[in-house]
């Protein structure tokens, strides 16, 4: 399950192949997107699939998630902050759930099934969209809740200058935006010394317009799973947690 500000999406996942086992179902996110309003919609999406009762459900959520508790809220109602999302969804769905930050889920899918598969060492997955999401892995193990889009660079919150939304807002050419990305990724690689950087988000479909303009010592490649990554990663992390 993937909870976003505009849509709640779900699909069963074939974890042997890292792909959907049935067509994805999407319902509108209720407004305001409070816990009491969102949980029944998640249950409605799940009810559209024939999923055994002992199958755990992975849920991505646009927030920092510490041990099932939402510590922030992006594009959903602020009342989520402090909510035990794990318990809420487990009680609503009547089954085991695993709630995870949305960027962490997408990143995990890329590391297990996509562009980062088989890469040892430090892998950084970033998503360029309204903001900059990040997911950090060491030998395939997730370091949860990194918020590297909020690094302060040159006195600015990095994502306000380098996210895809900044490109659109300031009507930047690809080369102009690439200069901002260069500043961001150079700073990040100096801090983390990653072995690979994977770039996701909707704009990654046009990666040939900006990735070749970057001059980094770290290999940087486009994500492979795109919009499916969050659901696939959440399912894989839920299966891991259930073991």
KEMARLO-243757 format. One record per residue (C-alpha): x, y, z. Coordinates in nm, 4 decimals, always signed. Layout:
N
+----------+----------+----------+
!       px !       py !       pz !
+----------+----------+----------+
!        X !        Y !        Z !
...
+----------+----------+----------+
This chain:
243
+----------+----------+----------+
!       px !       py !       pz !
+----------+----------+----------+
!  +0.0000 !  +0.0000 !  +0.0000 !
!  +0.1220 !  +0.3489 !  -0.0866 !
!  -0.0404 !  +0.6457 !  +0.0894 !
!  +0.0127 !  +0.9818 !  -0.0775 !
!  -0.1382 !  +1.3257 !  -0.0544 !
!  -0.3654 !  +1.2701 !  -0.3536 !
!  -0.4030 !  +0.8926 !  -0.3870 !
!  -0.3950 !  +0.5683 !  -0.1892 !
!  -0.2676 !  +0.2830 !  -0.4052 !
!  -0.2217 !  -0.0865 !  -0.3485 !
!  -0.1306 !  -0.4121 !  -0.5174 !
!  -0.0208 !  -0.7628 !  -0.4202 !
!  +0.3474 !  -0.8153 !  -0.4957 !
!  +0.5365 !  -1.1140 !  -0.6317 !
!  +0.8505 !  -1.0948 !  -0.4187 !
!  +1.0297 !  -1.3573 !  -0.6238 !
!  +1.0275 !  -1.1291 !  -0.9255 !
!  +0.9820 !  -0.7869 !  -0.7689 !
!  +0.6670 !  -0.7013 !  -0.9621 !
!  +0.2933 !  -0.6627 !  -0.9116 !
!  +0.0954 !  -0.9862 !  -0.8963 !
!  -0.2259 !  -0.8038 !  -0.9988 !
!  -0.3239 !  -0.4656 !  -1.1364 !
!  -0.2836 !  -0.1752 !  -0.8976 !
!  -0.5942 !  -0.0201 !  -0.7380 !
!  -0.6058 !  +0.3523 !  -0.6611 !
!  -0.8567 !  +0.5532 !  -0.4584 !
!  -0.8524 !  +0.9237 !  -0.3823 !
!  -0.6972 !  +1.0301 !  -0.0535 !
!  -0.9739 !  +1.1803 !  +0.1629 !
!  -0.9520 !  +1.5487 !  +0.2505 !
!  -0.8614 !  +1.6306 !  +0.5161 !
!  -0.6311 !  +1.3275 !  +0.5273 !
!  -0.6688 !  +1.2515 !  +0.8977 !
!  -0.5903 !  +0.9103 !  +1.0502 !
!  -0.9613 !  +0.8360 !  +1.0991 !
!  -1.0363 !  +0.9206 !  +0.7346 !
!  -0.7387 !  +0.7491 !  +0.5733 !
!  -0.7472 !  +0.4117 !  +0.7511 !
!  -1.0870 !  +0.2989 !  +0.6087 !
!  -0.9752 !  +0.3869 !  +0.2549 !
!  -0.6666 !  +0.1710 !  +0.2994 !
!  -0.8971 !  -0.1118 !  +0.4091 !
!  -1.1149 !  -0.0534 !  +0.1019 !
!  -0.8162 !  -0.0796 !  -0.1321 !
!  -0.7016 !  -0.3999 !  +0.0380 !
!  -1.0518 !  -0.5478 !  +0.0124 !
!  -1.0183 !  -0.5355 !  -0.3655 !
!  -0.7636 !  -0.8175 !  -0.3569 !
!  -0.7853 !  -1.1804 !  -0.2559 !
!  -0.5015 !  -1.1781 !  -0.0031 !
!  -0.4650 !  -1.4545 !  +0.2585 !
!  -0.5273 !  -1.3374 !  +0.6148 !
!  -0.1740 !  -1.4289 !  +0.7239 !
!  -0.0119 !  -1.2139 !  +0.4537 !
!  +0.1488 !  -0.9028 !  +0.6059 !
!  +0.0799 !  -0.5629 !  +0.4523 !
!  +0.3516 !  -0.3068 !  +0.3896 !
!  +0.2374 !  +0.0554 !  +0.3939 !
!  +0.4393 !  +0.3516 !  +0.2707 !
!  +0.3641 !  +0.6843 !  +0.4333 !
!  +0.4908 !  +1.0395 !  +0.3639 !
!  +0.6492 !  +1.0908 !  +0.7048 !
!  +0.9382 !  +0.9988 !  +0.9272 !
!  +0.8309 !  +0.6654 !  +1.0796 !
!  +0.9977 !  +0.5533 !  +1.4023 !
!  +0.8889 !  +0.2091 !  +1.5217 !
!  +0.5481 !  +0.2546 !  +1.3622 !
!  +0.4902 !  +0.6075 !  +1.4907 !
!  +0.4621 !  +0.9024 !  +1.2520 !
!  +0.6958 !  +1.1809 !  +1.3599 !
!  +0.6157 !  +1.4203 !  +1.0735 !
!  +0.3500 !  +1.4667 !  +0.8064 !
!  +0.3972 !  +1.5731 !  +0.4440 !
!  +0.0884 !  +1.6335 !  +0.2278 !
!  -0.1377 !  +1.4721 !  +0.4879 !
!  -0.3107 !  +1.6158 !  +0.7939 !
!  -0.0813 !  +1.7333 !  +1.0776 !
!  -0.2832 !  +1.5206 !  +1.3203 !
!  -0.0735 !  +1.2250 !  +1.2003 !
!  +0.2234 !  +1.3548 !  +1.3984 !
!  +0.2576 !  +1.1329 !  +1.7039 !
!  +0.0029 !  +0.8799 !  +1.5731 !
!  +0.0896 !  +0.5119 !  +1.6139 !
!  +0.0268 !  +0.4347 !  +1.2481 !
!  +0.1372 !  +0.0736 !  +1.2874 !
!  -0.1258 !  +0.0001 !  +1.5502 !
!  -0.3939 !  +0.2008 !  +1.3684 !
!  -0.3549 !  +0.0110 !  +1.0428 !
!  -0.3074 !  -0.3253 !  +1.2093 !
!  -0.6347 !  -0.2847 !  +1.3999 !
!  -0.8199 !  -0.1490 !  +1.0960 !
!  -0.6988 !  -0.4218 !  +0.8592 !
!  -0.6991 !  -0.7025 !  +1.1126 !
!  -0.3560 !  -0.8286 !  +1.0146 !
!  +0.0148 !  -0.7649 !  +1.0598 !
!  +0.1354 !  -0.4428 !  +0.8980 !
!  +0.4678 !  -0.2699 !  +0.8538 !
!  +0.4636 !  +0.1077 !  +0.8040 !
!  +0.7651 !  +0.2711 !  +0.6415 !
!  +0.8690 !  +0.6111 !  +0.5081 !
!  +0.7800 !  +0.6414 !  +0.1400 !
!  +1.1330 !  +0.7185 !  +0.0176 !
!  +1.2742 !  +0.4302 !  +0.2226 !
!  +1.0251 !  +0.1899 !  +0.0646 !
!  +1.1016 !  +0.3051 !  -0.2900 !
!  +1.4731 !  +0.2904 !  -0.2201 !
!  +1.4516 !  -0.0615 !  -0.0820 !
!  +1.2781 !  -0.1799 !  -0.3979 !
!  +1.5578 !  -0.0337 !  -0.6110 !
!  +1.8268 !  -0.1972 !  -0.3979 !
!  +1.6600 !  -0.5369 !  -0.3922 !
!  +1.5128 !  -0.5544 !  -0.7417 !
!  +1.6205 !  -0.2520 !  -0.9440 !
!  +1.9136 !  -0.0254 !  -1.0195 !
!  +2.0948 !  -0.1002 !  -0.6923 !
!  +2.0575 !  -0.4781 !  -0.6999 !
!  +2.3811 !  -0.6612 !  -0.6229 !
!  +2.5744 !  -0.3457 !  -0.5330 !
!  +2.7799 !  -0.3811 !  -0.2156 !
!  +2.8785 !  -0.0969 !  +0.0123 !
!  +2.6886 !  +0.2306 !  +0.0448 !
!  +2.3994 !  +0.3003 !  -0.1931 !
!  +2.2044 !  +0.6254 !  -0.1854 !
!  +1.8643 !  +0.6390 !  -0.3534 !
!  +1.7154 !  +0.9851 !  -0.4069 !
!  +1.3768 !  +1.0855 !  -0.5438 !
!  +1.3469 !  +1.4197 !  -0.7213 !
!  +0.9944 !  +1.5573 !  -0.7100 !
!  +0.8154 !  +1.8147 !  -0.4986 !
!  +1.1042 !  +1.7689 !  -0.2585 !
!  +1.4087 !  +1.5440 !  -0.2457 !
!  +1.3514 !  +1.2098 !  -0.0790 !
!  +1.6427 !  +0.9933 !  +0.0288 !
!  +1.7058 !  +0.6337 !  +0.1308 !
!  +2.0464 !  +0.5117 !  +0.2466 !
!  +2.1664 !  +0.1497 !  +0.2405 !
!  +2.4780 !  -0.0236 !  +0.3656 !
!  +2.5291 !  -0.3679 !  +0.2109 !
!  +2.1562 !  -0.3808 !  +0.1401 !
!  +2.0527 !  -0.2819 !  +0.4923 !
!  +1.8316 !  +0.0266 !  +0.5254 !
!  +1.9367 !  +0.3194 !  +0.7442 !
!  +1.5844 !  +0.4544 !  +0.8010 !
!  +1.4477 !  +0.8061 !  +0.7907 !
!  +1.7348 !  +0.9959 !  +0.6362 !
!  +1.6149 !  +1.3424 !  +0.5381 !
!  +1.8973 !  +1.4421 !  +0.3079 !
!  +1.6750 !  +1.6668 !  +0.1007 !
!  +1.6796 !  +1.9026 !  +0.3994 !
!  +2.0553 !  +1.9462 !  +0.4145 !
!  +2.1469 !  +2.3131 !  +0.4348 !
!  +2.3606 !  +2.4034 !  +0.1358 !
!  +2.4749 !  +2.7606 !  +0.0703 !
!  +2.2249 !  +2.8824 !  +0.3285 !
!  +1.9246 !  +2.7114 !  +0.1705 !
!  +1.7251 !  +2.3959 !  +0.2340 !
!  +1.8645 !  +2.1786 !  -0.0474 !
!  +1.5317 !  +2.0637 !  -0.1893 !
!  +1.4059 !  +2.4211 !  -0.2270 !
!  +1.6853 !  +2.4770 !  -0.4803 !
!  +1.7403 !  +2.1352 !  -0.6360 !
!  +1.4096 !  +1.9446 !  -0.6340 !
!  +1.2252 !  +1.8986 !  -0.9634 !
!  +0.9626 !  +2.1399 !  -0.8350 !
!  +1.2336 !  +2.4100 !  -0.8197 !
!  +1.3195 !  +2.3413 !  -1.1841 !
!  +0.9568 !  +2.3911 !  -1.2807 !
!  +0.8958 !  +2.6849 !  -1.0481 !
!  +1.1941 !  +2.8824 !  -1.1767 !
!  +1.1545 !  +2.7624 !  -1.5372 !
!  +1.5131 !  +2.6342 !  -1.5397 !
!  +1.6709 !  +2.4751 !  -1.8430 !
!  +1.8083 !  +2.1250 !  -1.7961 !
!  +2.1627 !  +2.2613 !  -1.7839 !
!  +2.0688 !  +2.5278 !  -1.5288 !
!  +1.9015 !  +2.2680 !  -1.3092 !
!  +2.1968 !  +2.0314 !  -1.3511 !
!  +2.4226 !  +2.2947 !  -1.1934 !
!  +2.2030 !  +2.2906 !  -0.8841 !
!  +2.2001 !  +1.9118 !  -0.8803 !
!  +2.5777 !  +1.9136 !  -0.9166 !
!  +2.6096 !  +2.1276 !  -0.6039 !
!  +2.3725 !  +1.9003 !  -0.4130 !
!  +2.5153 !  +1.5636 !  -0.5146 !
!  +2.8757 !  +1.6813 !  -0.4751 !
!  +2.7970 !  +1.7806 !  -0.1173 !
!  +2.6205 !  +1.4541 !  -0.0431 !
!  +2.8995 !  +1.2388 !  -0.1847 !
!  +3.1557 !  +1.4300 !  +0.0225 !
!  +2.9554 !  +1.3451 !  +0.3352 !
!  +2.8694 !  +0.9817 !  +0.2633 !
!  +3.1172 !  +0.8519 !  +0.0011 !
!  +2.8542 !  +0.6271 !  -0.1577 !
!  +2.9401 !  +0.3501 !  -0.4025 !
!  +2.6299 !  +0.4252 !  -0.6113 !
!  +2.3651 !  +0.6963 !  -0.6366 !
!  +2.0251 !  +0.6035 !  -0.7823 !
!  +1.7946 !  +0.8830 !  -0.8979 !
!  +1.4187 !  +0.8271 !  -0.8932 !
!  +1.1074 !  +1.0405 !  -0.9059 !
!  +0.8960 !  +1.1149 !  -1.2110 !
!  +1.1674 !  +1.3251 !  -1.3728 !
!  +1.3976 !  +1.0220 !  -1.3846 !
!  +1.2081 !  +0.9230 !  -1.7009 !
!  +1.4011 !  +1.2104 !  -1.8636 !
!  +1.7340 !  +1.1202 !  -1.7046 !
!  +1.9221 !  +1.1530 !  -2.0316 !
!  +1.8562 !  +1.5293 !  -2.0204 !
!  +2.0375 !  +1.5929 !  -1.6920 !
!  +2.2339 !  +1.2970 !  -1.5498 !
!  +2.5042 !  +1.3140 !  -1.8229 !
!  +2.5621 !  +1.6787 !  -1.7256 !
!  +2.6743 !  +1.5830 !  -1.3733 !
!  +3.0433 !  +1.5368 !  -1.2944 !
!  +3.0682 !  +1.3140 !  -0.9875 !
!  +3.3181 !  +1.0555 !  -0.8729 !
!  +3.0245 !  +0.8322 !  -0.7747 !
!  +2.8371 !  +0.6390 !  -1.0456 !
!  +2.4871 !  +0.7883 !  -1.0728 !
!  +2.2091 !  +0.6007 !  -1.2534 !
!  +1.8311 !  +0.6321 !  -1.3037 !
!  +1.5894 !  +0.4242 !  -1.0996 !
!  +1.4284 !  +0.1299 !  -1.2769 !
!  +1.1018 !  +0.0615 !  -1.0938 !
!  +0.9655 !  +0.4174 !  -1.1024 !
!  +0.6066 !  +0.4479 !  -0.9743 !
!  +0.5898 !  +0.0824 !  -0.8703 !
!  +0.8856 !  +0.1108 !  -0.6329 !
!  +0.7013 !  +0.2251 !  -0.3205 !
!  +0.4488 !  -0.0587 !  -0.3186 !
!  +0.7093 !  -0.3224 !  -0.4055 !
!  +0.9504 !  -0.1993 !  -0.1399 !
!  +0.6816 !  -0.1809 !  +0.1270 !
!  +0.5764 !  -0.5392 !  +0.0554 !
!  +0.9347 !  -0.6633 !  +0.0735 !
!  +1.0016 !  -0.4816 !  +0.4013 !
!  +0.6766 !  -0.6165 !  +0.5496 !
!  +0.7768 !  -0.9706 !  +0.4546 !
!  +1.1168 !  -0.9179 !  +0.6177 !
!  +0.9588 !  -0.7833 !  +0.9366 !
!  +0.7224 !  -1.0823 !  +0.9560 !
!  +1.0038 !  -1.3349 !  +0.9534 !
+----------+----------+----------+
